[in-house]
Amino acid sequence: MSGAEQMVREVLERLGSNYETVLLTGRFDENLPFIEERKNFKIIRLGIGHKKIDKFLYPVLAAFKAQSIKPDIIHAIMESYAGAVLVILKYLYPQAKRILTLQSGDLYTSEKMDNFLFKFIMKTIHKSPHVITAISRFLKKCSVDLGTDPDKIKVIPNGADFSNIPSEVKSISNRVFFAGRLSREKGAYYMLQAWPLVLKEIPGAKLVQVGDGDMREEAFKIIKDLNIEDSVELKLTIPHDEYMKEFKKSEVVICPSLAEGLGIAFIEAQLCGRPIIGTNVGGIPEVIDDQKTGLLIEPKNSEQIAGALIKLLKDTDLRNKLVKNAKESVKRFDWNKIIKDIENIYEG
C-alpha cells in the first residue's frame, strides 16, 4: 500500500466520525459497487469500471459530484488527477475550503518541468487550493519553485501505524527486501543489475521483492539473463500485514528510487527494526540520516547499491547502530500525532 493510500485510509478511519465524510474515487473495476457505506464514511465510486478510462473521467466526474454534495472542505490527496478536481472546483464550487496534499516525488523531475504544457498544468494545480500540505520539505520546495506562496504550505509527512508491527518474526540471515514496485522509478533495473555483485561477496544472499509493476516481464528476463533465478524471489501484491512481515524477515531493506516524495517503505522498515538503504533523492534524506539512521547512495548506480548491501550484510555492529538510532527518529512519523496536524488544517 502506497503512502498516499495509507493517508486516505488513516484520515477516513480516524477523522471520518468527526465529520460527515465522503470519499470520491474512481471505480476502476466494474465488479465494485458505485456506493459503499463504511463505519465512519461513505465511498462513492465514479466511472465505468475501467482502470485507464476512469482515471481520465475522474477529474470532471468528481468535480460535479462534489458540487452536488456541497461540502465545507474538499481534500485532494495527490496532485495529479485529484489536484485537477480542485482546479475545476475553484470555479464550479468556490465556497468550499480546498486542501491539496502533495505526495508525488516523480512529477517534479527536470525532464518533466522542461515540458512547457506539463509545467503550466502543475502550476495551475498548485494555485487551486487554499492550503497545501506536503509530505516532505522537498515537495514544499517543488511547489514554491512553481510560484506557490511558502506560507500557504504546511509540511505534514505520511505516517506509519505503530500498532501494526509484526511480532515473533525473526530475520533470516543475508535476506534483502527490495521494498518497491517493479518499475523504473523505484530503481528495479539497477537493483537487479547490482545483485550478481552482491552474490560474488555473499553467495548465499537472497533478494525478495513484493508488488507488481510495468517492468515485471523485463525483470524476469533480466533475472534469467544474469542467471540469478535461484537467489531472487518476486512476489505479487500481498495484504499489508503480510507486507510488514517481509520487513521483519529481512536483514536489510533497500529501495533505490530515482524519485520519491518521502518514502513510506523506509519508515515502515525502521518501525520494524530493520536497517535501510535509500537514494539521495527527493524526500528520502528527510527519513534517512546517512550513516546514522540508514545509508544513502546515489541513484542509477548498481555498484553503490551492491557496495551498501555488502557493507550492511557483513557488518552486524553497523546494522545494530542504524536500527538503534532509527528507533528514536521514526517516532515523528506516528499517525497519532500526524492526524492531529491534519485535523488542525481542517479546523483552521
PLY file of the C-alpha trace (Angstrom):
ply
format ascii 1.0
element vertex 348
property float x
property float y
property float z
element edge 347
property int vertex1
property int vertex2
end_header
0.00 0.00 0.00
1.45 3.35 -1.03
1.92 6.26 1.35
-0.93 8.14 -0.35
-3.29 5.18 0.00
-2.37 4.84 3.66
-3.05 8.52 4.22
-6.52 8.21 2.69
-7.25 5.23 4.93
-5.96 6.86 8.10
-7.79 10.15 7.54
-11.07 8.38 6.82
-10.86 5.91 9.68
-9.53 8.34 12.30
-11.43 11.52 11.34
-14.44 10.15 9.50
-16.60 10.07 12.62
-15.85 13.75 13.33
-17.35 14.90 10.05
-19.93 13.80 7.51
-17.28 12.28 5.26
-17.49 11.09 1.65
-14.65 9.56 -0.35
-14.88 10.21 -4.11
-12.71 7.77 -6.01
-12.56 6.12 -9.40
-14.48 2.90 -9.85
-11.67 1.19 -11.81
-13.32 -2.25 -11.55
-16.84 -2.97 -12.83
-17.35 -5.50 -10.03
-17.13 -2.79 -7.38
-20.34 -1.08 -6.21
-20.93 2.56 -7.03
-21.79 3.38 -3.43
-20.48 1.70 -0.28
-21.25 2.60 3.32
-18.42 2.15 5.83
-18.46 2.68 9.58
-17.29 6.31 9.57
-17.66 7.36 5.94
-19.27 6.74 2.57
-17.45 5.72 -0.62
-18.76 6.91 -3.98
-17.01 5.32 -6.97
-17.13 7.22 -10.23
-16.67 5.94 -13.76
-17.48 2.92 -15.87
-15.29 0.37 -14.10
-12.29 0.59 -16.45
-8.96 1.43 -14.79
-7.44 3.57 -17.54
-10.60 5.29 -18.73
-11.82 6.09 -15.21
-8.57 7.93 -14.43
-9.29 10.44 -17.18
-13.00 10.69 -16.38
-12.32 11.20 -12.68
-11.49 14.95 -12.51
-14.72 16.02 -14.24
-16.99 13.41 -12.60
-15.57 14.09 -9.13
-15.89 17.84 -9.52
-19.58 17.70 -10.45
-20.30 15.10 -7.76
-18.57 17.27 -5.15
-20.64 20.27 -6.26
-23.83 18.24 -5.73
-22.70 17.20 -2.23
-21.93 20.83 -1.28
-19.09 20.10 1.18
-17.45 22.59 3.51
-14.00 21.04 2.99
-12.54 19.33 -0.08
-9.27 17.48 0.47
-7.47 16.23 -2.65
-4.73 13.70 -1.93
-2.12 13.65 -4.72
-1.56 16.46 -7.13
-2.30 14.74 -10.43
-5.91 13.63 -11.02
-7.16 14.71 -7.58
-5.39 18.03 -7.98
-7.20 18.55 -11.29
-10.51 18.21 -9.41
-9.57 21.23 -7.29
-8.84 23.28 -10.40
-12.40 22.70 -11.66
-13.96 23.24 -8.23
-12.16 26.55 -7.80
-14.69 27.88 -10.32
-17.53 25.37 -10.03
-17.87 25.44 -6.23
-15.57 28.18 -4.85
-17.16 28.40 -1.37
-15.59 25.14 -0.10
-12.20 25.13 1.61
-9.79 23.43 -0.81
-6.83 21.45 0.51
-4.21 19.70 -1.62
-1.71 17.14 -0.30
1.48 16.76 -2.34
2.67 13.14 -2.48
4.34 12.55 -5.85
8.11 12.82 -6.00
8.31 11.79 -9.65
6.25 14.72 -11.01
8.98 17.31 -10.49
11.92 15.91 -12.45
13.82 18.35 -14.67
12.68 16.39 -17.71
9.01 16.93 -16.84
9.47 20.54 -15.76
11.14 21.31 -19.09
7.84 20.48 -20.78
6.01 23.82 -21.02
2.49 22.34 -21.08
3.13 19.98 -18.17
4.67 22.75 -16.08
1.71 25.03 -16.84
-0.74 22.32 -15.70
1.24 21.78 -12.49
1.34 25.50 -11.76
-2.42 25.67 -12.26
-3.00 22.75 -9.89
-0.75 24.25 -7.21
-2.62 27.57 -7.41
-6.05 25.97 -6.96
-6.16 25.15 -3.19
-6.42 27.48 -0.21
-3.92 25.31 1.71
-1.27 22.85 0.57
0.20 20.13 2.73
3.42 18.49 1.55
4.71 15.19 2.89
8.30 16.48 2.76
10.32 19.68 2.67
11.45 18.58 -0.78
7.88 18.70 -2.12
7.29 22.05 -0.44
10.30 23.44 -2.31
8.95 21.98 -5.57
5.69 23.85 -5.01
7.47 27.08 -4.12
9.52 26.75 -7.31
6.21 26.66 -9.21
5.24 30.00 -7.67
3.29 28.94 -4.55
3.49 31.23 -1.52
5.57 29.24 1.03
3.30 30.43 3.86
0.45 28.57 2.18
2.28 25.22 2.51
2.48 23.07 5.64
4.84 20.10 5.81
2.96 17.10 7.23
4.61 13.75 6.47
2.96 10.44 5.84
2.89 8.27 8.90
3.01 4.66 9.95
0.73 2.60 12.18
2.80 1.89 15.29
0.29 -0.73 16.41
0.85 -2.80 13.27
4.34 -4.13 13.99
4.60 -7.91 13.42
5.68 -9.84 16.48
7.56 -13.12 16.74
9.01 -12.78 13.23
12.78 -13.19 13.10
15.15 -12.03 10.41
16.68 -14.53 8.01
20.43 -14.30 7.52
21.54 -12.46 4.35
17.95 -11.83 3.24
17.40 -8.49 1.46
13.97 -6.97 0.93
13.61 -4.70 -2.10
10.65 -2.60 -0.91
9.48 -1.16 -4.20
7.38 -1.91 -7.25
8.98 -3.45 -10.32
9.25 -0.09 -12.05
11.94 2.19 -13.41
11.20 4.93 -10.89
11.78 2.54 -7.98
15.19 1.59 -9.35
14.29 -2.03 -10.11
16.63 -2.24 -13.11
19.65 -1.04 -11.11
18.73 -3.27 -8.17
18.73 -6.39 -10.33
21.96 -5.41 -12.08
23.58 -5.00 -8.66
22.56 -8.40 -7.35
25.28 -10.51 -9.07
27.87 -8.22 -7.46
26.35 -8.97 -4.05
26.37 -12.71 -4.74
30.10 -12.63 -5.52
30.76 -11.49 -1.95
27.84 -13.23 -0.22
26.90 -16.34 -2.27
24.01 -17.32 0.00
22.21 -13.97 -0.15
18.53 -13.87 -1.07
16.67 -10.94 -2.67
12.89 -10.68 -2.15
10.61 -8.16 -3.86
6.86 -7.64 -3.41
4.47 -5.89 -5.77
3.67 -5.68 -9.46
4.91 -3.07 -11.91
5.43 -2.18 -15.55
8.86 -3.84 -15.50
7.63 -7.26 -14.41
8.20 -9.10 -17.69
11.50 -7.31 -18.23
12.56 -8.18 -14.68
12.08 -11.90 -15.27
14.19 -11.62 -18.43
16.97 -9.77 -16.60
16.95 -12.34 -13.81
17.26 -15.16 -16.35
19.98 -13.40 -18.36
22.01 -12.75 -15.20
21.49 -16.35 -14.05
20.24 -15.29 -10.62
16.89 -17.15 -10.58
17.82 -19.19 -7.50
18.55 -16.12 -5.37
15.72 -13.75 -6.38
12.05 -14.09 -5.45
9.42 -11.79 -6.97
6.04 -11.79 -5.25
2.78 -10.24 -6.40
0.87 -7.79 -4.21
0.06 -9.17 -0.76
-2.04 -7.86 2.18
-0.36 -5.07 4.12
0.01 -7.19 7.26
1.96 -9.77 5.26
3.95 -6.99 3.61
5.06 -5.76 7.05
6.28 -9.27 7.87
8.60 -9.10 4.85
10.46 -6.27 6.58
10.86 -8.33 9.74
12.07 -11.41 7.84
14.89 -9.45 6.20
18.29 -8.34 7.49
18.41 -5.29 5.22
15.75 -3.24 3.38
16.50 -1.24 0.22
14.62 0.87 -2.31
16.97 2.63 -4.79
14.33 5.04 -6.13
15.04 7.53 -8.88
12.46 9.92 -7.37
10.49 9.84 -4.12
8.20 12.24 -2.28
9.20 10.81 1.11
9.41 7.00 1.12
6.88 5.20 3.33
8.79 1.91 2.92
11.77 3.35 4.80
9.56 4.47 7.67
7.92 1.03 7.91
11.31 -0.70 7.80
12.59 1.46 10.64
9.42 0.75 12.57
10.13 -2.97 12.16
13.70 -2.52 13.39
15.49 -3.15 10.10
18.39 -1.11 8.62
17.65 0.73 5.39
19.40 1.83 2.22
17.91 4.59 0.06
18.94 7.01 -2.63
19.86 10.62 -2.04
16.85 11.99 -3.94
13.57 13.76 -3.16
12.34 13.44 0.41
14.35 10.30 1.27
17.11 12.23 3.12
14.36 13.53 5.43
13.86 9.94 6.61
17.43 8.65 6.33
20.23 10.48 8.11
23.22 9.00 6.28
25.40 6.72 8.41
23.17 7.41 11.43
19.70 6.01 10.69
20.47 4.38 7.33
22.72 4.57 4.29
22.27 6.95 1.36
23.57 6.15 -2.12
23.35 7.87 -5.49
20.53 6.90 -7.89
21.11 4.82 -11.02
24.25 3.27 -9.55
24.34 -0.51 -9.30
27.87 -0.51 -7.90
26.82 1.69 -4.96
23.75 -0.48 -4.39
25.92 -3.60 -4.21
28.54 -1.90 -2.05
26.00 -0.67 0.51
24.28 -4.07 0.69
27.55 -5.94 1.14
28.65 -3.47 3.81
25.46 -3.85 5.84
25.13 -7.61 5.45
28.70 -8.10 6.68
28.72 -5.54 9.48
26.44 -6.53 12.36
27.59 -3.63 14.53
26.69 -1.09 11.85
23.27 -2.66 11.36
22.60 -2.51 15.09
23.74 1.11 15.30
21.46 2.23 12.47
18.48 0.37 13.94
19.06 1.84 17.42
19.25 5.42 16.09
16.24 4.97 13.82
14.13 3.67 16.70
14.06 7.20 18.10
13.87 9.21 14.87
10.95 7.19 13.46
8.68 8.30 16.32
7.95 11.56 14.46
6.02 9.52 11.88
3.38 8.23 14.29
-0.11 8.63 12.79
-1.47 9.54 16.24
0.49 12.80 16.03
0.18 13.41 12.31
-3.60 13.06 12.22
-3.87 15.92 14.74
-1.89 18.14 12.37
-4.28 17.27 9.53
-7.32 17.99 11.70
-5.82 21.37 12.59
-5.73 22.14 8.85
-9.40 21.22 8.56
-10.36 23.38 11.52
-8.04 26.30 10.71
0 1
1 2
2 3
3 4
4 5
5 6
6 7
7 8
8 9
9 10
10 11
11 12
12 13
13 14
14 15
15 16
16 17
17 18
18 19
19 20
20 21
21 22
22 23
23 24
24 25
25 26
26 27
27 28
28 29
29 30
30 31
31 32
32 33
33 34
34 35
35 36
36 37
37 38
38 39
39 40
40 41
41 42
42 43
43 44
44 45
45 46
46 47
47 48
48 49
49 50
50 51
51 52
52 53
53 54
54 55
55 56
56 57
57 58
58 59
59 60
60 61
61 62
62 63
63 64
64 65
65 66
66 67
67 68
68 69
69 70
70 71
71 72
72 73
73 74
74 75
75 76
76 77
77 78
78 79
79 80
80 81
81 82
82 83
83 84
84 85
85 86
86 87
87 88
88 89
89 90
90 91
91 92
92 93
93 94
94 95
95 96
96 97
97 98
98 99
99 100
100 101
101 102
102 103
103 104
104 105
105 106
106 107
107 108
108 109
109 110
110 111
111 112
112 113
113 114
114 115
115 116
116 117
117 118
118 119
119 120
120 121
121 122
122 123
123 124
124 125
125 126
126 127
127 128
128 129
129 130
130 131
131 132
132 133
133 134
134 135
135 136
136 137
137 138
138 139
139 140
140 141
141 142
142 143
143 144
144 145
145 146
146 147
147 148
148 149
149 150
150 151
151 152
152 153
153 154
154 155
155 156
156 157
157 158
158 159
159 160
160 161
161 162
162 163
163 164
164 165
165 166
166 167
167 168
168 169
169 170
170 171
171 172
172 173
173 174
174 175
175 176
176 177
177 178
178 179
179 180
180 181
181 182
182 183
183 184
184 185
185 186
186 187
187 188
188 189
189 190
190 191
191 192
192 193
193 194
194 195
195 196
196 197
197 198
198 199
199 200
200 201
201 202
202 203
203 204
204 205
205 206
206 207
207 208
208 209
209 210
210 211
211 212
212 213
213 214
214 215
215 216
216 217
217 218
218 219
219 220
220 221
221 222
222 223
223 224
224 225
225 226
226 227
227 228
228 229
229 230
230 231
231 232
232 233
233 234
234 235
235 236
236 237
237 238
238 239
239 240
240 241
241 242
242 243
243 244
244 245
245 246
246 247
247 248
248 249
249 250
250 251
251 252
252 253
253 254
254 255
255 256
256 257
257 258
258 259
259 260
260 261
261 262
262 263
263 264
264 265
265 266
266 267
267 268
268 269
269 270
270 271
271 272
272 273
273 274
274 275
275 276
276 277
277 278
278 279
279 280
280 281
281 282
282 283
283 284
284 285
285 286
286 287
287 288
288 289
289 290
290 291
291 292
292 293
293 294
294 295
295 296
296 297
297 298
298 299
299 300
300 301
301 302
302 303
303 304
304 305
305 306
306 307
307 308
308 309
309 310
310 311
311 312
312 313
313 314
314 315
315 316
316 317
317 318
318 319
319 320
320 321
321 322
322 323
323 324
324 325
325 326
326 327
327 328
328 329
329 330
330 331
331 332
332 333
333 334
334 335
335 336
336 337
337 338
338 339
339 340
340 341
341 342
342 343
343 344
344 345
345 346
346 347
